[in-house]
Each structure stands twice: as C-alpha cells, then as structure tokens.
Amino acid sequence: MFGTLCQWFWWDRLWLPESLTWADLEDRDGRVYAKASHLYATPTYALAFLIIRYLFERWIATPLAASAGIKARVHQKPTDNPVLELFYISQCRTPSQVHIDGLSKKSGLSVRQVERWFRRRRSLDCPGVLKKFTEASWRFVFYLSAFIGGIIALHDKEWFYDTREVWTGFPKQSMLPSQYWYYMLEMGFYCSLLFSVAFDVKRKDFKEQIIHHLATLVLLSFSWCVNYIRVGTLVMLIHDASDVLLESAKLFNYAKWEKTCKALFVVFAVMFMVTRLVIFPFWLIHCTWVYPIHHYPAFFGYYFFNIMLLVLLFLHVFWAYLILCMIRKFLFGTLTRDERSDNEEEESSQSEDEREQHQLSNGVTVEAKKKNGCFRHLSTLENSSMSFC
C-alpha cells in the first residue's frame, strides 16, 4: 500500500512536463542534479540552527542588548488567588466588566484589585523587550547573511538579469554548489522557525505566519525536486531584502533610537512594496507563469507551483495592508500600537501600575503623559516579525 502511494505520488506526469521523466534528472554528462533525498538533511540543518541560535542569543545578543540599555524586566507577580487563576486559565485572560464584578465578589477583592491582578498575571505571560531584541537580532543576522550570500551566488548569473534565462536548457541545468547551500540553509532556517514557534513571541497573525512558513517549505521542496532552482533562488533573494530592514528597524526600536527606527521603517516599507508587490508578481510570477509554456506544455506541477506563489502573494498583500495602516497612523500621529501585535500587556501593565501609584501620590503630570505616549509610539514595530520566504 505504501509503495503504491509513493509510486503514485512520484508519477512523472504529476511533477514533470509530458516529454520528461525522472530519468532525465539523473546525474550524467558532467551534470549534477538536485535530488529529493537531499531534503532529508533539512531537519539536521534546522537542529543546527536552533543550537546556533541559542548560543548566539545567550552570548552575543544578550550582551549587545545590555550595552544598549535593555535589561530583563522583573515582573511583579500577582498574589496567589485560586479563584482568579482558575478563571484566567479556563475562561479568559481579559475578563469583561461583568466577569470582573462577579470575580470581585467570589474572591473578596475589590474591582480595582481584580483588574490589577489580571494585568499582572497577563504580564507574566508576555515576552519582555530583551527576548524580543534577541529574537530580532538572530533573524537580522540570518537575513543579512542570506541576502549577501544570495547576491554573491547570483551576481554573475545570466538569469539574475534576464528572467527568460531561467528556463534556458530546462531541465538539464546542473546544480551549483552555491545553489545547494543557499537552498539547504534557507530551508533549515524556516524549519527551525516552525520548530521554535511554540517558544517565540506570538502575534495575532500567528496563523498567517504558519501558513507562510509551510507554503515556503513546500515551494522550496518542490522547486528543488523538479529543478526549478534558478527561480527559487530569485524568490528567496527578493524576500530577504526587506526582512533585513524590518529586523534592523525593530532592533533600533527596542534600543529607543526613535529617529533611526522611523527612517529604517520608511525604507523598509518602500522596499517591501517594491520587492513583494512589484518585482515578485510582475517579474517572478510572470517568469513562472508565461515563459515555461514556451518550452513545454502546461502540466500539474506548473499549476501547483504558480498557485503556491499566489498564496505567498496574497499573504504579502495582507501584510502590506497592515504596513499601510501603520504608516497612516504614523504620519497622522495616532499610532499607539503595532497593527500585528496581539497586545501590549507588558508595556500597558507597567504604565498603568505606575500611573495608579502616581495618581495616589501626586496625580498624573503632563511629562508622565508625554513619556507614556512616546513609549507607545515607539512600540510600532515592537511585536512585528513578518518572517517571509
């Protein structure tokens, strides 16, 4: 049964044009082709990335954060209360006013004490700035290295300048060592993101990120097996370009370099729109949709590959909408949070607690209000990740 399924899955007509078979992709005449068996090494590379990431975040990113004045925040633990804890775990993290009133009667606490308890309890589950900084540092280093490596690997290739050359001689295009490492490292990195997703900072576009990572891995795996490697390297390169700017903007945001953060975010937004909404659809998708049928009739793999590229394009449009929302609020001075973040409990909890104490003593001063508003304004990118293909 398993053998029959494998035979059907690897049927030539599914993944290759009518005139080609898997035998055409066997090593011969000095040509070396990518093989499905190479993908078995991807989990190993992902594990290596996780180990390197742990060492990097601990021994490089954390001291770098300390030098930027970023320290691990000590959260004020709420008092033990079984009634409130049970509601928090089983019902809701942000109870309504009706629930708060009921919990106040059950727990014997005042309404203000119940609200404060839930704020502090939520803050315990929220990542600190230090964790966000170390995560962004790791992604920045990888995307920058991948982008530079991609430029080095592609700058002397004819298909880098003329996308028609992507299909010249297909499928008899020998795999280059640079292409092997470019693919394996990118796939290993995205596999590591899937493995670590339960421990990384979660955002409200969590599902879209999972879909994106899976679509990316499927696309890379498929393009690897059927020797769509040339177009695959181009897709990876244009995606890494804007990711470098996003992660660098977040790093300066965490360090509270406001002007630098704003400038980098504007450059990132422009780069994102150009690479994801112009070059990607009108150059690369055009390259995979129009040019191949000049060389061979359309087949299932042709439609499958282009549909997966369209999935990525729709995700890009979704994220572009959120970026434009942030820019609109940014320009008109009404931006107080990241459009993609679930919440800002860590910042709001601390600021509300401080505000309460300040009100009890001397009242809220104008300077405190300005400082709090500025801090929320700086949180524009604090929870953004946009880990694209």
LOVO-401073 format. One record per residue (C-alpha): residue number from 1; x, y, z. Coordinates in Angstrom, 2 decimals, decimal comma. Layout:
N
@num=NUM	px=X	py=Y	pz=Z
...
END
This chain:
389
@num=1	px=0,00	py=0,00	pz=0,00
@num=2	px=2,75	py=2,44	pz=0,97
@num=3	px=4,74	py=1,53	pz=-2,13
@num=4	px=1,71	py=2,17	pz=-4,33
@num=5	px=1,15	py=5,59	pz=-2,76
@num=6	px=4,81	py=6,53	pz=-3,25
@num=7	px=4,69	py=5,39	pz=-6,85
@num=8	px=1,57	py=7,43	pz=-7,48
@num=9	px=3,00	py=10,47	pz=-5,67
@num=10	px=6,19	py=10,44	pz=-7,75
@num=11	px=4,37	py=9,81	pz=-11,02
@num=12	px=6,24	py=11,68	pz=-13,76
@num=13	px=3,11	py=13,25	pz=-15,23
@num=14	px=2,31	py=14,97	pz=-11,94
@num=15	px=5,54	py=16,89	pz=-11,49
@num=16	px=7,28	py=16,96	pz=-14,88
@num=17	px=6,27	py=18,02	pz=-18,40
@num=18	px=4,90	py=15,36	pz=-20,72
@num=19	px=8,16	py=14,79	pz=-22,59
@num=20	px=10,28	py=14,38	pz=-19,44
@num=21	px=10,79	py=11,64	pz=-16,85
@num=22	px=12,73	py=11,39	pz=-13,60
@num=23	px=15,45	py=9,63	pz=-15,57
@num=24	px=16,19	py=12,97	pz=-17,25
@num=25	px=17,21	py=14,35	pz=-13,86
@num=26	px=19,80	py=11,68	pz=-13,09
@num=27	px=23,46	py=12,69	pz=-12,92
@num=28	px=25,18	py=12,25	pz=-16,26
@num=29	px=27,41	py=14,03	pz=-18,77
@num=30	px=29,07	py=16,02	pz=-16,02
@num=31	px=25,78	py=17,42	pz=-14,79
@num=32	px=24,71	py=17,12	pz=-11,15
@num=33	px=21,04	py=17,46	pz=-10,31
@num=34	px=19,17	py=18,14	pz=-7,09
@num=35	px=17,56	py=15,04	pz=-5,57
@num=36	px=14,68	py=14,55	pz=-3,19
@num=37	px=17,00	py=12,62	pz=-0,87
@num=38	px=18,95	py=15,84	pz=-0,24
@num=39	px=15,91	py=17,17	pz=1,63
@num=40	px=16,35	py=14,56	pz=4,35
@num=41	px=19,21	py=16,70	pz=5,68
@num=42	px=16,88	py=19,67	pz=6,28
@num=43	px=15,84	py=18,67	pz=9,85
@num=44	px=19,52	py=18,28	pz=10,73
@num=45	px=20,26	py=21,79	pz=9,49
@num=46	px=17,22	py=23,06	pz=11,42
@num=47	px=18,52	py=21,49	pz=14,62
@num=48	px=21,92	py=23,06	pz=13,99
@num=49	px=20,24	py=26,44	pz=13,55
@num=50	px=18,41	py=26,05	pz=16,85
@num=51	px=21,68	py=25,30	pz=18,65
@num=52	px=23,47	py=28,21	pz=16,98
@num=53	px=20,54	py=30,47	pz=17,76
@num=54	px=20,63	py=29,53	pz=21,45
@num=55	px=24,36	py=30,26	pz=21,67
@num=56	px=24,01	py=33,47	pz=19,65
@num=57	px=21,15	py=34,84	pz=21,76
@num=58	px=22,90	py=33,98	pz=25,01
@num=59	px=26,47	py=35,01	pz=24,30
@num=60	px=26,12	py=37,74	pz=21,67
@num=61	px=22,59	py=39,19	pz=21,53
@num=62	px=22,07	py=39,42	pz=25,30
@num=63	px=25,35	py=41,33	pz=25,98
@num=64	px=24,55	py=43,54	pz=22,98
@num=65	px=21,15	py=44,30	pz=24,49
@num=66	px=22,77	py=45,14	pz=27,81
@num=67	px=25,11	py=47,58	pz=26,09
@num=68	px=22,03	py=49,22	pz=24,54
@num=69	px=20,46	py=49,58	pz=27,97
@num=70	px=17,96	py=46,74	pz=27,55
@num=71	px=17,59	py=44,57	pz=30,61
@num=72	px=15,37	py=41,70	pz=31,60
@num=73	px=12,30	py=43,13	pz=33,25
@num=74	px=11,31	py=41,75	pz=36,62
@num=75	px=7,55	py=41,28	pz=36,59
@num=76	px=5,59	py=41,89	pz=39,75
@num=77	px=3,93	py=38,57	pz=40,50
@num=78	px=0,26	py=38,74	pz=41,47
@num=79	px=-0,82	py=37,33	pz=44,81
@num=80	px=-1,94	py=33,72	pz=44,80
@num=81	px=-5,68	py=33,53	pz=44,20
@num=82	px=-7,16	py=30,16	pz=43,14
@num=83	px=-10,47	py=31,72	pz=42,01
@num=84	px=-8,85	py=34,24	pz=39,65
@num=85	px=-6,22	py=31,76	pz=38,47
@num=86	px=-8,87	py=29,20	pz=37,53
@num=87	px=-10,81	py=31,81	pz=35,57
@num=88	px=-7,61	py=33,01	pz=33,86
@num=89	px=-6,63	py=29,51	pz=32,74
@num=90	px=-10,02	py=28,06	pz=31,85
@num=91	px=-12,08	py=31,06	pz=30,74
@num=92	px=-10,40	py=34,26	pz=29,60
@num=93	px=-7,27	py=36,34	pz=30,08
@num=94	px=-9,13	py=39,65	pz=29,69
@num=95	px=-12,44	py=39,39	pz=31,55
@num=96	px=-15,32	py=41,75	pz=30,83
@num=97	px=-16,62	py=44,19	pz=33,42
@num=98	px=-19,46	py=41,79	pz=34,29
@num=99	px=-16,98	py=38,99	pz=34,94
@num=100	px=-14,76	py=41,32	pz=36,96
@num=101	px=-17,67	py=42,28	pz=39,19
@num=102	px=-18,53	py=38,61	pz=39,73
@num=103	px=-14,93	py=37,65	pz=40,43
@num=104	px=-14,66	py=40,52	pz=42,88
@num=105	px=-17,49	py=39,04	pz=44,94
@num=106	px=-16,13	py=35,48	pz=44,73
@num=107	px=-12,54	py=36,38	pz=45,60
@num=108	px=-13,29	py=39,01	pz=48,22
@num=109	px=-11,17	py=41,58	pz=46,38
@num=110	px=-12,18	py=44,99	pz=45,15
@num=111	px=-12,82	py=45,60	pz=41,45
@num=112	px=-9,56	py=47,58	pz=41,19
@num=113	px=-7,61	py=44,75	pz=42,82
@num=114	px=-9,11	py=42,20	pz=40,42
@num=115	px=-8,21	py=44,36	pz=37,42
@num=116	px=-4,68	py=44,82	pz=38,76
@num=117	px=-4,36	py=41,05	pz=39,37
@num=118	px=-5,27	py=40,24	pz=35,75
@num=119	px=-2,89	py=42,88	pz=34,39
@num=120	px=0,00	py=41,47	pz=36,39
@num=121	px=-0,96	py=37,89	pz=35,54
@num=122	px=-1,03	py=38,68	pz=31,82
@num=123	px=2,30	py=40,44	pz=32,09
@num=124	px=3,89	py=37,22	pz=33,33
@num=125	px=2,94	py=35,53	pz=30,04
@num=126	px=4,13	py=38,41	pz=27,87
@num=127	px=7,67	py=38,42	pz=26,46
@num=128	px=10,00	py=41,15	pz=27,60
@num=129	px=11,89	py=43,57	pz=25,40
@num=130	px=15,07	py=41,58	pz=25,99
@num=131	px=13,54	py=38,43	pz=24,47
@num=132	px=12,21	py=40,38	pz=21,50
@num=133	px=15,61	py=42,01	pz=20,99
@num=134	px=17,46	py=38,69	pz=20,98
@num=135	px=14,97	py=37,13	pz=18,56
@num=136	px=15,19	py=40,11	pz=16,20
@num=137	px=18,99	py=40,04	pz=16,42
@num=138	px=19,07	py=36,41	pz=15,35
@num=139	px=16,72	py=36,98	pz=12,42
@num=140	px=18,64	py=40,09	pz=11,38
@num=141	px=21,95	py=38,23	pz=11,30
@num=142	px=20,47	py=35,37	pz=9,28
@num=143	px=18,61	py=37,54	pz=6,75
@num=144	px=21,62	py=39,80	pz=6,26
@num=145	px=23,93	py=36,80	pz=5,76
@num=146	px=21,44	py=35,10	pz=3,42
@num=147	px=20,95	py=38,26	pz=1,36
@num=148	px=24,69	py=38,88	pz=1,00
@num=149	px=25,25	py=35,22	pz=0,20
@num=150	px=22,47	py=35,31	pz=-2,40
@num=151	px=23,98	py=38,36	pz=-4,10
@num=152	px=27,38	py=36,67	pz=-4,20
@num=153	px=25,87	py=33,48	pz=-5,61
@num=154	px=23,73	py=35,19	pz=-8,28
@num=155	px=25,50	py=38,36	pz=-9,35
@num=156	px=27,35	py=36,63	pz=-12,20
@num=157	px=24,40	py=34,51	pz=-13,40
@num=158	px=22,59	py=35,49	pz=-16,59
@num=159	px=19,14	py=34,66	pz=-15,17
@num=160	px=19,72	py=37,25	pz=-12,43
@num=161	px=19,43	py=39,96	pz=-15,08
@num=162	px=17,15	py=38,27	pz=-17,63
@num=163	px=14,41	py=36,01	pz=-16,23
@num=164	px=13,95	py=34,34	pz=-19,63
@num=165	px=17,26	py=32,60	pz=-19,00
@num=166	px=15,70	py=30,78	pz=-16,03
@num=167	px=14,21	py=28,24	pz=-18,46
@num=168	px=17,04	py=28,02	pz=-20,97
@num=169	px=18,03	py=24,35	pz=-21,24
@num=170	px=15,49	py=23,25	pz=-18,65
@num=171	px=15,53	py=20,70	pz=-17,08
@num=172	px=19,16	py=19,90	pz=-17,95
@num=173	px=20,56	py=22,60	pz=-15,70
@num=174	px=23,37	py=21,38	pz=-13,48
@num=175	px=23,10	py=22,23	pz=-9,80
@num=176	px=25,85	py=24,51	pz=-8,49
@num=177	px=27,38	py=24,16	pz=-5,00
@num=178	px=26,27	py=27,70	pz=-4,16
@num=179	px=22,69	py=26,77	pz=-5,03
@num=180	px=22,82	py=23,70	pz=-2,81
@num=181	px=23,95	py=25,63	pz=0,25
@num=182	px=21,63	py=28,54	pz=-0,44
@num=183	px=18,65	py=26,19	pz=-0,54
@num=184	px=19,64	py=23,98	pz=2,37
@num=185	px=20,38	py=26,88	pz=4,70
@num=186	px=17,15	py=28,71	pz=3,83
@num=187	px=15,08	py=25,55	pz=4,28
@num=188	px=16,86	py=24,69	pz=7,51
@num=189	px=16,16	py=28,17	pz=8,84
@num=190	px=12,44	py=28,02	pz=8,06
@num=191	px=12,21	py=24,54	pz=9,55
@num=192	px=13,82	py=25,90	pz=12,72
@num=193	px=11,18	py=28,66	pz=12,82
@num=194	px=8,46	py=26,02	pz=12,73
@num=195	px=10,19	py=24,01	pz=15,47
@num=196	px=10,54	py=27,08	pz=17,72
@num=197	px=7,14	py=28,64	pz=17,01
@num=198	px=5,78	py=27,48	pz=20,38
@num=199	px=8,54	py=29,38	pz=22,23
@num=200	px=8,82	py=32,52	pz=20,10
@num=201	px=6,82	py=35,70	pz=20,60
@num=202	px=3,27	py=35,11	pz=19,36
@num=203	px=1,36	py=37,71	pz=17,35
@num=204	px=-2,16	py=37,97	pz=16,04
@num=205	px=-1,01	py=36,96	pz=12,54
@num=206	px=0,28	py=33,71	pz=14,03
@num=207	px=-1,82	py=31,58	pz=11,66
@num=208	px=-0,70	py=33,57	pz=8,63
@num=209	px=2,93	py=33,05	pz=9,66
@num=210	px=2,42	py=29,29	pz=9,94
@num=211	px=0,74	py=29,20	pz=6,52
@num=212	px=3,57	py=31,25	pz=5,09
@num=213	px=6,33	py=29,05	pz=6,51
@num=214	px=4,60	py=25,89	pz=5,29
@num=215	px=3,99	py=27,39	pz=1,84
@num=216	px=7,64	py=28,45	pz=1,71
@num=217	px=8,90	py=24,97	pz=2,60
@num=218	px=6,53	py=23,32	pz=0,11
@num=219	px=7,63	py=25,71	pz=-2,62
@num=220	px=11,32	py=25,23	pz=-1,92
@num=221	px=10,96	py=21,45	pz=-1,70
@num=222	px=9,00	py=21,24	pz=-4,95
@num=223	px=11,33	py=23,59	pz=-6,83
@num=224	px=14,28	py=21,55	pz=-5,56
@num=225	px=12,88	py=18,21	pz=-6,72
@num=226	px=11,86	py=19,35	pz=-10,22
@num=227	px=14,95	py=21,54	pz=-10,76
@num=228	px=13,20	py=24,92	pz=-10,55
@num=229	px=16,28	py=26,01	pz=-8,62
@num=230	px=17,05	py=29,13	pz=-10,62
@num=231	px=13,71	py=30,79	pz=-10,00
@num=232	px=13,76	py=29,51	pz=-6,41
@num=233	px=16,97	py=31,40	pz=-5,64
@num=234	px=15,48	py=34,58	pz=-7,11
@num=235	px=12,38	py=34,26	pz=-4,95
@num=236	px=14,46	py=33,80	pz=-1,81
@num=237	px=16,69	py=36,77	pz=-2,62
@num=238	px=13,96	py=39,36	pz=-3,07
@num=239	px=12,25	py=38,24	pz=0,15
@num=240	px=15,40	py=38,50	pz=2,25
@num=241	px=16,00	py=42,09	pz=1,07
@num=242	px=13,16	py=43,71	pz=3,01
@num=243	px=13,43	py=41,37	pz=6,01
@num=244	px=16,88	py=42,78	pz=6,78
@num=245	px=15,45	py=46,29	pz=7,05
@num=246	px=12,50	py=45,21	pz=9,18
@num=247	px=14,63	py=43,41	pz=11,76
@num=248	px=17,13	py=46,27	pz=11,93
@num=249	px=14,29	py=48,76	pz=12,48
@num=250	px=13,00	py=46,65	pz=15,36
@num=251	px=16,44	py=46,49	pz=16,94
@num=252	px=16,72	py=50,28	pz=16,98
@num=253	px=13,15	py=50,48	pz=18,25
@num=254	px=13,98	py=48,27	pz=21,23
@num=255	px=17,07	py=50,39	pz=21,89
@num=256	px=14,81	py=53,51	pz=21,72
@num=257	px=16,69	py=55,13	pz=18,85
@num=258	px=13,45	py=56,72	pz=17,65
@num=259	px=14,71	py=58,69	pz=14,63
@num=260	px=16,77	py=55,79	pz=13,28
@num=261	px=13,85	py=53,43	pz=13,78
@num=262	px=11,48	py=55,73	pz=11,88
@num=263	px=13,91	py=56,16	pz=8,99
@num=264	px=14,52	py=52,42	pz=8,68
@num=265	px=10,80	py=51,70	pz=8,83
@num=266	px=10,12	py=54,08	pz=5,94
@num=267	px=12,89	py=52,48	pz=3,89
@num=268	px=11,55	py=49,03	pz=4,81
@num=269	px=8,02	py=49,97	pz=3,71
@num=270	px=9,29	py=51,18	pz=0,33
@num=271	px=11,48	py=48,10	pz=-0,13
@num=272	px=8,61	py=45,81	pz=0,85
@num=273	px=6,23	py=47,32	pz=-1,66
@num=274	px=8,80	py=47,23	pz=-4,45
@num=275	px=10,04	py=43,67	pz=-3,88
@num=276	px=6,85	py=41,94	pz=-2,71
@num=277	px=4,17	py=43,76	pz=-4,73
@num=278	px=6,08	py=44,73	pz=-7,88
@num=279	px=9,11	py=42,53	pz=-8,54
@num=280	px=7,56	py=39,36	pz=-7,11
@num=281	px=4,31	py=39,35	pz=-9,15
@num=282	px=5,38	py=41,21	pz=-12,30
@num=283	px=8,83	py=39,67	pz=-12,73
@num=284	px=8,97	py=36,33	pz=-10,94
@num=285	px=5,38	py=35,11	pz=-11,14
@num=286	px=5,33	py=36,36	pz=-14,73
@num=287	px=8,51	py=34,35	pz=-15,26
@num=288	px=6,96	py=31,14	pz=-13,90
@num=289	px=3,54	py=31,68	pz=-15,49
@num=290	px=4,37	py=32,86	pz=-19,03
@num=291	px=7,82	py=31,64	pz=-20,06
@num=292	px=7,61	py=27,90	pz=-19,19
@num=293	px=4,81	py=27,19	pz=-21,70
@num=294	px=7,13	py=28,45	pz=-24,43
@num=295	px=9,32	py=25,42	pz=-23,71
@num=296	px=6,78	py=22,70	pz=-22,80
@num=297	px=3,00	py=22,27	pz=-22,37
@num=298	px=1,41	py=23,15	pz=-19,04
@num=299	px=1,17	py=20,29	pz=-16,51
@num=300	px=0,07	py=19,72	pz=-12,92
@num=301	px=3,39	py=20,77	pz=-11,38
@num=302	px=3,29	py=24,00	pz=-13,39
@num=303	px=-0,10	py=24,94	pz=-11,93
@num=304	px=0,85	py=23,73	pz=-8,45
@num=305	px=3,98	py=25,89	pz=-8,31
@num=306	px=2,20	py=29,01	pz=-9,51
@num=307	px=-0,71	py=28,53	pz=-7,12
@num=308	px=1,72	py=28,32	pz=-4,19
@num=309	px=3,39	py=31,53	pz=-5,38
@num=310	px=-0,03	py=33,18	pz=-5,44
@num=311	px=-0,59	py=32,06	pz=-1,84
@num=312	px=2,56	py=33,93	pz=-0,89
@num=313	px=1,41	py=36,94	pz=-2,90
@num=314	px=-1,92	py=37,07	pz=-1,04
@num=315	px=-0,04	py=36,97	pz=2,26
@num=316	px=2,14	py=39,83	pz=1,03
@num=317	px=-0,98	py=41,86	pz=0,23
@num=318	px=-2,32	py=41,14	pz=3,74
@num=319	px=0,90	py=42,32	pz=5,36
@num=320	px=1,13	py=45,32	pz=3,00
@num=321	px=-2,30	py=46,41	pz=4,21
@num=322	px=-1,11	py=46,29	pz=7,82
@num=323	px=2,04	py=48,24	pz=6,91
@num=324	px=-0,04	py=50,93	pz=5,20
@num=325	px=-2,27	py=51,14	pz=8,28
@num=326	px=0,82	py=51,68	pz=10,42
@num=327	px=2,15	py=54,32	pz=8,02
@num=328	px=-1,18	py=56,16	pz=8,02
@num=329	px=-1,30	py=56,28	pz=11,80
@num=330	px=2,41	py=57,04	pz=11,88
@num=331	px=2,02	py=60,09	pz=9,60
@num=332	px=-1,07	py=61,44	pz=11,35
@num=333	px=0,32	py=60,87	pz=14,83
@num=334	px=-2,34	py=58,40	pz=16,02
@num=335	px=-0,23	py=55,26	pz=16,04
@num=336	px=-0,15	py=53,70	pz=19,51
@num=337	px=0,46	py=50,04	pz=18,76
@num=338	px=1,57	py=47,60	pz=16,13
@num=339	px=-1,30	py=46,50	pz=13,87
@num=340	px=0,04	py=42,96	pz=14,02
@num=341	px=0,52	py=42,63	pz=17,76
@num=342	px=-1,87	py=40,73	pz=19,97
@num=343	px=-1,50	py=43,18	pz=22,79
@num=344	px=0,95	py=45,34	pz=24,63
@num=345	px=0,35	py=43,95	pz=28,07
@num=346	px=3,92	py=44,28	pz=29,15
@num=347	px=4,04	py=48,00	pz=28,45
@num=348	px=0,45	py=48,81	pz=29,38
@num=349	px=0,58	py=46,84	pz=32,63
@num=350	px=3,65	py=48,63	pz=33,81
@num=351	px=2,42	py=52,04	pz=32,73
@num=352	px=-0,99	py=51,54	pz=34,34
@num=353	px=0,54	py=50,36	pz=37,61
@num=354	px=2,89	py=53,33	pz=37,61
@num=355	px=0,02	py=55,66	pz=36,74
@num=356	px=-2,05	py=54,31	pz=39,63
@num=357	px=0,78	py=54,88	pz=42,08
@num=358	px=1,42	py=58,32	pz=40,66
@num=359	px=-2,23	py=59,28	pz=40,93
@num=360	px=-2,35	py=58,15	pz=44,54
@num=361	px=0,62	py=60,33	pz=45,40
@num=362	px=0,81	py=63,48	pz=43,29
@num=363	px=-1,52	py=62,92	pz=40,30
@num=364	px=-0,56	py=62,40	pz=36,70
@num=365	px=1,83	py=65,03	pz=35,43
@num=366	px=1,95	py=66,25	pz=31,86
@num=367	px=5,51	py=65,00	pz=31,50
@num=368	px=4,45	py=61,46	pz=32,51
@num=369	px=1,68	py=61,53	pz=29,91
@num=370	px=4,12	py=62,57	pz=27,20
@num=371	px=6,60	py=59,88	pz=28,17
@num=372	px=3,91	py=57,18	pz=28,16
@num=373	px=2,59	py=58,29	pz=24,75
@num=374	px=6,08	py=58,36	pz=23,29
@num=375	px=6,76	py=54,88	pz=24,57
@num=376	px=3,58	py=53,53	pz=22,97
@num=377	px=4,52	py=55,31	pz=19,74
@num=378	px=7,89	py=53,58	pz=19,75
@num=379	px=6,15	py=50,22	pz=20,05
@num=380	px=5,06	py=50,42	pz=16,41
@num=381	px=7,36	py=47,62	pz=15,33
@num=382	px=7,94	py=46,05	pz=18,70
@num=383	px=5,91	py=42,94	pz=18,01
@num=384	px=6,37	py=42,75	pz=14,23
@num=385	px=8,20	py=39,83	pz=12,75
@num=386	px=6,99	py=39,28	pz=9,15
@num=387	px=9,31	py=36,32	pz=8,62
@num=388	px=8,76	py=35,89	pz=4,96
@num=389	px=10,05	py=33,39	pz=2,46
END
